[in-house]
Amino acid sequence: MYAVISTGGKQYKLAKGDVCRIEKLEAEEGTTIDLDKVLMIADGDNINIGTPYVAGGKVTATIKSHGRAKKVEIMKFRRRKHHQKRTGHRQYFTEIEVTGISA
């Protein structure tokens, strides 16, 4: 059984027991959260697709940790102009562990 959810502008395919890094959520470590923007739930041949979300669909997860991802380096360079610019960005994330899926 797995579900496709939407959070932070991205979509994730999750099954029970999966550990996933999603966009940062404002909650304490160790708390349980409910992700209710469920786009699809599949249980074998029984597939339930929402319009746009599955009515009553819910993914329950526990927050394991918060952190920052590796640095993404941005380099801008203009040839023959004596111009270059280097910047970087580290995105915040929340690591969750899926504990249950309900339709």
N, C-alpha and C positions, 0 to 999 in steps of 0.2 A: 504494500500500500504506500502510495506517495501522493504528495500534493504540490501544486505550483502556486507560490504566493508572490505578492507584489509588495515591496517595501523599499523606501528610499529611492524610488524611481527605477528600480531594477526588479527582475523576476528571478526567482530561485526555485529549483526543484528539490524538495526535501522529503525524506523518509524518516520514520521513527529511529532515533539514535544518531542521526546525522549531526555533525558539528559544522557550523557555517559562520562565516564572517559577513555581517551585513552593515549597512550604514549605522552610525552611532545613534543609540536610543538613550533617552534620559531616564534611566532606572538603575537601581543599585545591583551590584553583583550578588548572585544567589537568588534573586527574586524570580518569580514565574510570570511570564507575559503571555498574552493571547494575541496572535496575529490573525485578524479577521478578514483581511483582503485576500481571500483564497480564490484563485482563478479556475483551478481544476483539481478534482480529487479522483484518483484512479485506484481501484481495488480489483486487481485481476482484469477480467473482461468488463466489469462494471465501471464505466467512466462517466463522471458527472462534470459537465462544463458549465460555468456560470455565464451570466449576461449582465454586466461584466463580472460579477462576483457570485460565488455559490451561496445560496441562501442557507444560513445556519452553519456554514463551513467555518472551521476554526482549527488553527494549529497552535498547540501549547508548547512553550519552550522555556528553558531555564537559562538565565544569563550567566555565562561562565566568566567572562572578563571583558574589559575595555582596553583599547590600545590604539597605536598608530601604525599604519602600514609602512613599507619601505619607501624611501624617497624616490619620487619621479623627477628626473632632471630634465629641465627645459633649456635648450640652447638655441638662441637666435643669432644668426650670422649673415652679414651682407658681404659678399666677396668684393674685393677691390675698394672698399669704402672705409676701412679701418674701424669697423663696428662689430662688436659681438657682445651678447648679453647672456648671462647664465643665471637661472633661477631654479628653485625646486619647490616641491609640494609633498607634504605627508598627510594622508587622509586618515581621519579618525574612524574607528570601527568598533563594533560590538560583536563578540563571539558568543553564539548561542548553541544550545544543544536541544534538539527536538525531543519532547517527551510524549507527545500524543497528537493524533490527527482525528478529527471528528467531522462528520458530514451533517 
